[in-house]
Amino acid sequence: MEEAYYRYRLAIQHFNRARRLYELNDWVGTVQFAQMAIENFAKTLIALFEIPTWSHYPSNQLIRLLNRFPDKVTKHIRELAEMTRDVAPEHGRSTYGEPSRGLTPNEIYTKSEAKEILEKAEKAKDIVEKVLNTLNIKLH
């Protein structure tokens, strides 16, 4: 439970930072911290059963644990796993850009892309809180 609590707090901190950076028109920062929030929201649920991997791609680990969750939340967990898989590449892109195309992170992201991933992070937060409530687990 300590690991789950840690991951949840970390995800919330990343999510809040992403929101602040969005307000400052920092699209790269928004993407970077929203991606890390989504990743750590997924790792919060993983940590209920085992130590999360260090990978930025925890979706397979989460899917592998799907049968440990009640049936009524598995649809949400699948959605979170898919979301985590979709945004994982943004960790590298928001840090290094696209070197093969000669693009820095600032040359990649727009306001609409930052808004989209920030909305995904909020959805990830909602999913995790719904699952935790279903399991009667209080991490906050």
Backbone as JSON Lines, residues from 0, in Angstrom:
{"i":0,"aa":"M","n":[0.82,-1.19,0.0],"ca":[0.0,0.0,0.0],"c":[0.86,1.26,0.0]}
{"i":1,"aa":"E","n":[2.03,1.18,0.61],"ca":[2.91,2.36,0.61],"c":[3.29,2.76,-0.81]}
{"i":2,"aa":"E","n":[3.58,1.78,-1.64],"ca":[3.95,2.06,-3.03],"c":[2.76,2.67,-3.79]}
{"i":3,"aa":"A","n":[1.57,2.16,-3.56],"ca":[0.38,2.71,-4.22],"c":[0.15,4.15,-3.79]}
{"i":4,"aa":"Y","n":[0.29,4.4,-2.5],"ca":[0.11,5.76,-1.98],"c":[1.16,6.7,-2.58]}
{"i":5,"aa":"Y","n":[2.39,6.24,-2.65],"ca":[3.47,7.04,-3.26],"c":[3.14,7.35,-4.72]}
{"i":6,"aa":"R","n":[2.76,6.33,-5.49],"ca":[2.47,6.52,-6.92],"c":[1.3,7.47,-7.13]}
{"i":7,"aa":"Y","n":[0.3,7.36,-6.28],"ca":[-0.87,8.24,-6.39],"c":[-0.46,9.7,-6.12]}
{"i":8,"aa":"R","n":[0.29,9.92,-5.06],"ca":[0.75,11.28,-4.74],"c":[1.61,11.84,-5.87]}
{"i":9,"aa":"L","n":[2.49,11.0,-6.4],"ca":[3.36,11.41,-7.5],"c":[2.52,11.78,-8.73]}
{"i":10,"aa":"A","n":[1.54,10.96,-9.05],"ca":[0.67,11.22,-10.2],"c":[-0.09,12.54,-10.02]}
{"i":11,"aa":"I","n":[-0.62,12.76,-8.83],"ca":[-1.34,14.01,-8.55],"c":[-0.42,15.21,-8.7]}
{"i":12,"aa":"Q","n":[0.8,15.1,-8.19],"ca":[1.75,16.21,-8.32],"c":[2.07,16.49,-9.78]}
{"i":13,"aa":"H","n":[2.29,15.44,-10.57],"ca":[2.56,15.63,-12.0],"c":[1.34,16.23,-12.7]}
{"i":14,"aa":"F","n":[0.16,15.76,-12.36],"ca":[-1.07,16.28,-12.96],"c":[-1.24,17.77,-12.64]}
{"i":15,"aa":"N","n":[-1.06,18.13,-11.4],"ca":[-1.19,19.54,-11.02],"c":[-0.15,20.41,-11.71]}
{"i":16,"aa":"R","n":[1.06,19.91,-11.84],"ca":[2.11,20.66,-12.55],"c":[1.74,20.82,-14.02]}
{"i":17,"aa":"A","n":[1.22,19.76,-14.63],"ca":[0.8,19.85,-16.03],"c":[-0.28,20.93,-16.2]}
{"i":18,"aa":"R","n":[-1.22,20.99,-15.29],"ca":[-2.27,22.02,-15.37],"c":[-1.68,23.42,-15.24]}
{"i":19,"aa":"R","n":[-0.74,23.6,-14.31],"ca":[-0.11,24.92,-14.15],"c":[0.68,25.31,-15.4]}
{"i":20,"aa":"L","n":[1.4,24.35,-15.96],"ca":[2.19,24.63,-17.16],"c":[1.3,24.95,-18.36]}
{"i":21,"aa":"Y","n":[0.15,24.32,-18.42],"ca":[-0.8,24.63,-19.49],"c":[-1.25,26.1,-19.39]}
{"i":22,"aa":"E","n":[-1.52,26.53,-18.18],"ca":[-1.93,27.93,-17.95],"c":[-0.82,28.91,-18.34]}
{"i":23,"aa":"L","n":[0.43,28.45,-18.3],"ca":[1.58,29.29,-18.68],"c":[1.92,29.16,-20.16]}
{"i":24,"aa":"N","n":[1.08,28.44,-20.91],"ca":[1.32,28.2,-22.35],"c":[2.61,27.42,-22.62]}
{"i":25,"aa":"D","n":[2.98,26.57,-21.69],"ca":[4.16,25.7,-21.86],"c":[3.65,24.35,-22.34]}
{"i":26,"aa":"W","n":[3.55,24.2,-23.65],"ca":[2.96,22.98,-24.22],"c":[3.84,21.77,-23.97]}
{"i":27,"aa":"V","n":[5.15,21.93,-24.1],"ca":[6.07,20.81,-23.86],"c":[5.97,20.34,-22.42]}
{"i":28,"aa":"G","n":[6.02,21.28,-21.49],"ca":[5.92,20.93,-20.07],"c":[4.6,20.27,-19.74]}
{"i":29,"aa":"T","n":[3.53,20.77,-20.34],"ca":[2.21,20.17,-20.13],"c":[2.21,18.72,-20.57]}
{"i":30,"aa":"V","n":[2.72,18.47,-21.77],"ca":[2.75,17.1,-22.3],"c":[3.62,16.22,-21.42]}
{"i":31,"aa":"Q","n":[4.79,16.72,-21.06],"ca":[5.73,15.93,-20.27],"c":[5.12,15.51,-18.94]}
{"i":32,"aa":"F","n":[4.54,16.45,-18.22],"ca":[4.02,16.12,-16.9],"c":[2.68,15.4,-16.96]}
{"i":33,"aa":"A","n":[1.87,15.65,-17.98],"ca":[0.62,14.9,-18.14],"c":[0.93,13.43,-18.44]}
{"i":34,"aa":"Q","n":[1.93,13.2,-19.3],"ca":[2.32,11.81,-19.6],"c":[2.77,11.1,-18.33]}
{"i":35,"aa":"M","n":[3.59,11.77,-17.54],"ca":[4.07,11.14,-16.3],"c":[2.93,10.93,-15.3]}
{"i":36,"aa":"A","n":[1.95,11.83,-15.3],"ca":[0.78,11.64,-14.43],"c":[0.02,10.39,-14.84]}
{"i":37,"aa":"I","n":[-0.25,10.24,-16.14],"ca":[-0.98,9.07,-16.63],"c":[-0.22,7.79,-16.29]}
{"i":38,"aa":"E","n":[1.08,7.81,-16.54],"ca":[1.92,6.64,-16.24],"c":[1.83,6.27,-14.76]}
{"i":39,"aa":"N","n":[1.9,7.26,-13.89],"ca":[1.88,6.97,-12.46],"c":[0.49,6.67,-11.92]}
{"i":40,"aa":"F","n":[-0.56,7.17,-12.59],"ca":[-1.9,6.72,-12.22],"c":[-2.03,5.23,-12.5]}
{"i":41,"aa":"A","n":[-1.54,4.78,-13.65],"ca":[-1.55,3.35,-13.95],"c":[-0.73,2.57,-12.93]}
{"i":42,"aa":"K","n":[0.42,3.1,-12.59],"ca":[1.29,2.41,-11.62],"c":[0.68,2.39,-10.23]}
{"i":43,"aa":"T","n":[-0.21,3.32,-9.92],"ca":[-0.93,3.29,-8.64],"c":[-1.72,1.99,-8.53]}
{"i":44,"aa":"L","n":[-2.44,1.66,-9.61],"ca":[-3.25,0.44,-9.58],"c":[-2.38,-0.81,-9.6]}
{"i":45,"aa":"I","n":[-1.3,-0.77,-10.35],"ca":[-0.37,-1.9,-10.37],"c":[0.17,-2.16,-8.96]}
{"i":46,"aa":"A","n":[0.51,-1.07,-8.27],"ca":[1.13,-1.18,-6.94],"c":[0.2,-1.79,-5.89]}
{"i":47,"aa":"L","n":[-1.07,-1.88,-6.19],"ca":[-1.97,-2.56,-5.26],"c":[-1.63,-4.05,-5.15]}
{"i":48,"aa":"F","n":[-0.95,-4.59,-6.19],"ca":[-0.67,-6.03,-6.24],"c":[0.81,-6.38,-6.35]}
{"i":49,"aa":"E","n":[1.6,-5.48,-6.95],"ca":[3.04,-5.75,-7.11],"c":[3.76,-4.43,-7.38]}
{"i":50,"aa":"I","n":[5.08,-4.48,-7.3],"ca":[5.88,-3.29,-7.55],"c":[5.85,-2.97,-9.05]}
{"i":51,"aa":"P","n":[5.51,-1.73,-9.4],"ca":[5.48,-1.37,-10.83],"c":[6.87,-1.39,-11.46]}
{"i":52,"aa":"T","n":[6.89,-1.7,-12.71],"ca":[8.13,-1.66,-13.48],"c":[8.63,-0.22,-13.59]}
{"i":53,"aa":"W","n":[9.91,-0.06,-13.89],"ca":[10.47,1.27,-14.1],"c":[10.17,1.79,-15.5]}
{"i":54,"aa":"S","n":[9.61,0.98,-16.32],"ca":[9.31,1.33,-17.7],"c":[8.29,2.47,-17.8]}
{"i":55,"aa":"H","n":[8.38,3.23,-18.87],"ca":[7.36,4.25,-19.16],"c":[6.17,3.61,-19.86]}
{"i":56,"aa":"Y","n":[6.21,2.29,-20.04],"ca":[5.15,1.52,-20.71],"c":[4.55,0.5,-19.73]}
{"i":57,"aa":"P","n":[3.86,0.95,-18.69],"ca":[3.33,-0.01,-17.71],"c":[2.01,-0.66,-18.13]}
{"i":58,"aa":"S","n":[1.54,-0.39,-19.34],"ca":[0.21,-0.89,-19.74],"c":[0.15,-2.41,-19.74]}
{"i":59,"aa":"N","n":[1.17,-3.09,-20.21],"ca":[1.14,-4.55,-20.22],"c":[1.1,-5.13,-18.81]}
{"i":60,"aa":"Q","n":[1.82,-4.51,-17.9],"ca":[1.8,-4.97,-16.51],"c":[0.41,-4.78,-15.91]}
{"i":61,"aa":"L","n":[-0.23,-3.67,-16.23],"ca":[-1.58,-3.42,-15.72],"c":[-2.57,-4.43,-16.31]}
{"i":62,"aa":"I","n":[-2.49,-4.69,-17.59],"ca":[-3.39,-5.65,-18.24],"c":[-3.19,-7.05,-17.66]}
{"i":63,"aa":"R","n":[-1.94,-7.41,-17.36],"ca":[-1.65,-8.73,-16.79],"c":[-2.34,-8.91,-15.43]}
{"i":64,"aa":"L","n":[-2.6,-7.8,-14.72],"ca":[-3.23,-7.86,-13.4],"c":[-4.75,-7.7,-13.46]}
{"i":65,"aa":"L","n":[-5.29,-7.59,-14.65],"ca":[-6.71,-7.3,-14.83],"c":[-7.63,-8.25,-14.06]}
{"i":66,"aa":"N","n":[-7.29,-9.52,-14.04],"ca":[-8.15,-10.52,-13.37],"c":[-8.15,-10.37,-11.85]}
{"i":67,"aa":"R","n":[-7.31,-9.52,-11.31],"ca":[-7.28,-9.29,-9.85],"c":[-8.28,-8.21,-9.42]}
{"i":68,"aa":"F","n":[-8.86,-7.52,-10.4],"ca":[-9.81,-6.45,-10.13],"c":[-11.24,-6.94,-10.32]}
{"i":69,"aa":"P","n":[-12.19,-6.3,-9.63],"ca":[-13.6,-6.68,-9.84],"c":[-14.03,-6.43,-11.29]}
{"i":70,"aa":"D","n":[-14.92,-7.29,-11.78],"ca":[-15.38,-7.19,-13.16],"c":[-15.94,-5.81,-13.5]}
{"i":71,"aa":"K","n":[-16.58,-5.16,-12.53],"ca":[-17.23,-3.89,-12.83],"c":[-16.26,-2.75,-13.12]}
{"i":72,"aa":"V","n":[-14.96,-2.95,-12.89],"ca":[-14.0,-1.88,-13.2],"c":[-13.01,-2.28,-14.31]}
{"i":73,"aa":"T","n":[-13.11,-3.49,-14.81],"ca":[-12.11,-3.92,-15.8],"c":[-12.17,-3.1,-17.09]}
{"i":74,"aa":"K","n":[-13.35,-2.65,-17.48],"ca":[-13.47,-1.8,-18.67],"c":[-12.66,-0.51,-18.48]}
{"i":75,"aa":"H","n":[-12.75,0.06,-17.3],"ca":[-12.02,1.3,-17.0],"c":[-10.52,1.06,-16.96]}
{"i":76,"aa":"I","n":[-10.13,-0.07,-16.41],"ca":[-8.7,-0.39,-16.33],"c":[-8.13,-0.62,-17.73]}
{"i":77,"aa":"R","n":[-8.89,-1.27,-18.58],"ca":[-8.46,-1.44,-19.98],"c":[-8.29,-0.08,-20.66]}
{"i":78,"aa":"E","n":[-9.22,0.82,-20.4],"ca":[-9.13,2.17,-20.96],"c":[-7.87,2.89,-20.47]}
{"i":79,"aa":"L","n":[-7.58,2.76,-19.18],"ca":[-6.38,3.38,-18.63],"c":[-5.13,2.75,-19.24]}
{"i":80,"aa":"A","n":[-5.12,1.45,-19.39],"ca":[-3.96,0.77,-19.99],"c":[-3.74,1.24,-21.43]}
{"i":81,"aa":"E","n":[-4.8,1.37,-22.18],"ca":[-4.7,1.85,-23.56],"c":[-4.19,3.29,-23.61]}
{"i":82,"aa":"M","n":[-4.73,4.1,-22.73],"ca":[-4.29,5.5,-22.65],"c":[-2.81,5.58,-22.31]}
{"i":83,"aa":"T","n":[-2.38,4.76,-21.35],"ca":[-0.98,4.74,-20.93],"c":[-0.08,4.34,-22.09]}
{"i":84,"aa":"R","n":[-0.51,3.34,-22.85],"ca":[0.25,2.88,-24.01],"c":[0.33,3.99,-25.07]}
{"i":85,"aa":"D","n":[-0.78,4.68,-25.29],"ca":[-0.83,5.73,-26.31],"c":[0.1,6.91,-26.01]}
{"i":86,"aa":"V","n":[0.19,7.28,-24.73],"ca":[0.97,8.48,-24.39],"c":[2.42,8.18,-24.01]}
{"i":87,"aa":"A","n":[2.78,6.92,-23.83],"ca":[4.14,6.58,-23.42],"c":[5.22,7.17,-24.32]}
{"i":88,"aa":"P","n":[5.06,7.17,-25.64],"ca":[6.11,7.74,-26.5],"c":[6.36,9.23,-26.26]}
{"i":89,"aa":"E","n":[5.39,9.91,-25.66],"ca":[5.56,11.34,-25.42],"c":[6.64,11.62,-24.38]}
{"i":90,"aa":"H","n":[6.97,10.61,-23.58],"ca":[8.06,10.82,-22.6],"c":[9.35,11.17,-23.34]}
{"i":91,"aa":"G","n":[9.69,10.38,-24.33],"ca":[10.91,10.62,-25.11],"c":[10.78,11.84,-26.01]}
{"i":92,"aa":"R","n":[9.63,11.99,-26.67],"ca":[9.44,13.12,-27.59],"c":[9.47,14.45,-26.84]}
{"i":93,"aa":"S","n":[8.88,14.51,-25.64],"ca":[8.86,15.77,-24.89],"c":[10.22,16.09,-24.29]}
{"i":94,"aa":"T","n":[11.09,15.11,-24.21],"ca":[12.44,15.31,-23.69],"c":[13.44,15.6,-24.8]}
{"i":95,"aa":"Y","n":[13.38,14.81,-25.88],"ca":[14.39,14.88,-26.93],"c":[13.89,15.42,-28.25]}
{"i":96,"aa":"G","n":[12.58,15.55,-28.4],"ca":[12.03,15.96,-29.68],"c":[12.02,14.79,-30.64]}
{"i":97,"aa":"E","n":[12.23,15.1,-31.91],"ca":[12.32,14.07,-32.94],"c":[13.63,14.3,-33.69]}
{"i":98,"aa":"P","n":[14.74,13.77,-33.16],"ca":[16.05,14.02,-33.76],"c":[16.13,13.62,-35.23]}
{"i":99,"aa":"S","n":[15.46,12.54,-35.6],"ca":[15.52,12.08,-37.0],"c":[14.91,13.1,-37.96]}
{"i":100,"aa":"R","n":[14.01,13.92,-37.43],"ca":[13.39,14.97,-38.24],"c":[13.98,16.35,-37.94]}
{"i":101,"aa":"G","n":[14.94,16.39,-37.0],"ca":[15.56,17.66,-36.64],"c":[14.66,18.58,-35.86]}
{"i":102,"aa":"L","n":[13.68,18.01,-35.13],"ca":[12.73,18.83,-34.38],"c":[12.98,18.75,-32.88]}
{"i":103,"aa":"T","n":[13.02,19.9,-32.24],"ca":[13.11,19.94,-30.79],"c":[11.7,19.81,-30.21]}
{"i":104,"aa":"P","n":[11.6,19.53,-28.91],"ca":[10.26,19.43,-28.31],"c":[9.39,20.67,-28.56]}
{"i":105,"aa":"N","n":[9.98,21.86,-28.46],"ca":[9.2,23.08,-28.68],"c":[8.65,23.19,-30.09]}
{"i":106,"aa":"E","n":[9.24,22.48,-31.02],"ca":[8.79,22.53,-32.41],"c":[7.74,21.47,-32.74]}
{"i":107,"aa":"I","n":[7.44,20.63,-31.76],"ca":[6.51,19.52,-31.98],"c":[5.1,19.84,-31.5]}
{"i":108,"aa":"Y","n":[4.98,20.36,-30.29],"ca":[3.69,20.43,-29.61],"c":[2.96,21.75,-29.82]}
{"i":109,"aa":"T","n":[1.64,21.62,-29.88],"ca":[0.75,22.77,-30.01],"c":[-0.17,22.82,-28.79]}
{"i":110,"aa":"K","n":[-0.9,23.89,-28.68],"ca":[-1.85,24.03,-27.58],"c":[-2.89,22.91,-27.61]}
{"i":111,"aa":"S","n":[-3.38,22.57,-28.79],"ca":[-4.42,21.54,-28.86],"c":[-3.89,20.17,-28.43]}
{"i":112,"aa":"E","n":[-2.64,19.85,-28.76],"ca":[-2.05,18.58,-28.32],"c":[-1.86,18.58,-26.8]}
{"i":113,"aa":"A","n":[-1.42,19.72,-26.27],"ca":[-1.25,19.81,-24.82],"c":[-2.59,19.68,-24.11]}
{"i":114,"aa":"K","n":[-3.61,20.3,-24.65],"ca":[-4.95,20.21,-24.05],"c":[-5.47,18.78,-24.09]}
{"i":115,"aa":"E","n":[-5.23,18.1,-25.21],"ca":[-5.71,16.73,-25.36],"c":[-5.07,15.79,-24.33]}
{"i":116,"aa":"I","n":[-3.77,15.88,-24.14],"ca":[-3.12,14.97,-23.17],"c":[-3.47,15.37,-21.74]}
{"i":117,"aa":"L","n":[-3.68,16.65,-21.49],"ca":[-4.1,17.08,-20.16],"c":[-5.49,16.52,-19.84]}
{"i":118,"aa":"E","n":[-6.37,16.5,-20.82],"ca":[-7.7,15.9,-20.62],"c":[-7.59,14.4,-20.38]}
{"i":119,"aa":"K","n":[-6.66,13.74,-21.06],"ca":[-6.43,12.31,-20.81],"c":[-5.94,12.08,-19.39]}
{"i":120,"aa":"A","n":[-5.07,12.97,-18.91],"ca":[-4.57,12.83,-17.54],"c":[-5.7,12.98,-16.53]}
{"i":121,"aa":"E","n":[-6.61,13.89,-16.81],"ca":[-7.76,14.05,-15.91],"c":[-8.65,12.8,-15.94]}
{"i":122,"aa":"K","n":[-8.81,12.23,-17.11],"ca":[-9.59,11.0,-17.25],"c":[-8.9,9.85,-16.5]}
{"i":123,"aa":"A","n":[-7.57,9.77,-16.59],"ca":[-6.82,8.74,-15.86],"c":[-7.02,8.9,-14.36]}
{"i":124,"aa":"K","n":[-6.99,10.12,-13.89],"ca":[-7.22,10.41,-12.48],"c":[-8.61,9.93,-12.06]}
{"i":125,"aa":"D","n":[-9.62,10.24,-12.88],"ca":[-10.98,9.83,-12.58],"c":[-11.11,8.3,-12.53]}
{"i":126,"aa":"I","n":[-10.46,7.63,-13.46],"ca":[-10.5,6.16,-13.5],"c":[-9.9,5.58,-12.24]}
{"i":127,"aa":"V","n":[-8.72,6.05,-11.87],"ca":[-8.04,5.51,-10.68],"c":[-8.88,5.76,-9.43]}
{"i":128,"aa":"E","n":[-9.44,6.94,-9.32],"ca":[-10.26,7.24,-8.14],"c":[-11.52,6.36,-8.11]}
{"i":129,"aa":"K","n":[-12.11,6.09,-9.27],"ca":[-13.28,5.2,-9.34],"c":[-12.9,3.79,-8.91]}
{"i":130,"aa":"V","n":[-11.77,3.29,-9.39],"ca":[-11.32,1.95,-9.03],"c":[-11.02,1.87,-7.54]}
{"i":131,"aa":"L","n":[-10.31,2.87,-7.02],"ca":[-9.98,2.87,-5.59],"c":[-11.24,2.91,-4.74]}
{"i":132,"aa":"N","n":[-12.22,3.72,-5.14],"ca":[-13.49,3.78,-4.41],"c":[-14.21,2.44,-4.45]}
{"i":133,"aa":"T","n":[-14.19,1.79,-5.6],"ca":[-14.83,0.48,-5.73],"c":[-14.17,-0.54,-4.8]}
{"i":134,"aa":"L","n":[-12.86,-0.43,-4.65],"ca":[-12.11,-1.35,-3.78],"c":[-12.1,-0.89,-2.32]}
{"i":135,"aa":"N","n":[-12.76,0.24,-2.03],"ca":[-12.77,0.83,-0.68],"c":[-11.36,1.13,-0.18]}
{"i":136,"aa":"I","n":[-10.53,1.67,-1.07],"ca":[-9.17,2.04,-0.7],"c":[-9.08,3.56,-0.71]}
{"i":137,"aa":"K","n":[-8.57,4.11,0.38],"ca":[-8.39,5.56,0.5],"c":[-6.9,5.85,0.48]}
{"i":138,"aa":"L","n":[-6.45,6.54,-0.57],"ca":[-5.03,6.89,-0.67],"c":[-4.81,8.39,-0.44]}
{"i":139,"aa":"H","n":[-5.9,9.13,-0.24],"ca":[-5.74,10.58,-0.06],"c":[-6.51,11.08,1.13]}
